[in-house]
Amino acid sequence: MALECNIDARGKAARIKLGTFVVVLGIILTISTLFNFPPMFWDSLPESPIPVNWALIGCTFFTGFFTIWEGRKGWCIVRAMGFKTKI
């Protein structure tokens, strides 16, 4: 499958902005996890080999960086699957 450009400049800008927002959110979640803030939220999560909060943070960073990559390449995975998006 070739990664042909399937979004315009507005779509690229929107994906880069969204990806940047999600990465910043991941940084905020990382800092709040490291300093255990708010303690009531993180303490209520179940115990697991990989704590749930770190798994969520990893998914947040992956999603943010993937969205930025989509914007840089000019390619959208949702459009590649045949769905029409507004931007």
N, C-alpha and C positions, 0 to 999 in steps of 0.2 A: 504494500500500500504506500503510494507516494504521498508525501506531505505537501500537497498543493495549497497555495494560498486560497482560503475560502472565506476570509473576512476582510472588510475594508478598514480604512484608517480609524474610523470611529470605534469599530469593534476591537481593534488592536489596543487603542487607548483605554477603552473600558476594561479590558482584561488585565492590562498592566496595572491600572489603578486598583482593581479588585484584588489582584494578587498581592500587591504591596500592602493593602489593608489587612489581608489575611495573615501575611508574614508578621506585621506589627502586632496583630492579635496573638499570634503564637509567641512572640517575645514577651508580651504582657502575661500570658498564661505561664510561661517558663519562670518569670520572676516571681509571680504569685505562688507557684509551686515551690520554688526554692526557699521562700520566706514563709511558707505555710499560711498564706493569707487568702481568703478568710478561713480560719481553722475549722469552722463548722461544716463547710462544703467538702474540703479534702478529706476530713476524718470520716465522713459518712460513706465514702466510696468503698466497695468491697476490696479485700486483699486478693492479690493475684501475683504470679511470678513476675510479670511486668505490670507495675501499678497502672491502673486505668488512666490516671491523669497524665502519665508520660506517654502512653499510647495515643491519647487524644492530642497531645502536643505534637507528637510525631506526624499524625495525620494532618494536623493543621498546617505544619510547615510544608509537608509534601504537596498539599492542595494549593497553598500559596505559590510555591515555586513552580508547580506545574502550570498554574494559570498565567504566571509571568512568562514562562516559556512559550505558552500558546500565543500570547500577545506579541512576543518577539518574532516568532516564526510566521505569524499571520494565519495560523491554522487553529480551528476549533474542533474538538473531538465530538461535540454534540452535533455540529453541522456535518461532520464527516459521516455520522451515523444516519443522516438523512432528515434530521429535524430542522425546522426553520426557527431562527431566533430573531428577536426584534433588533438587536444590535449586531 
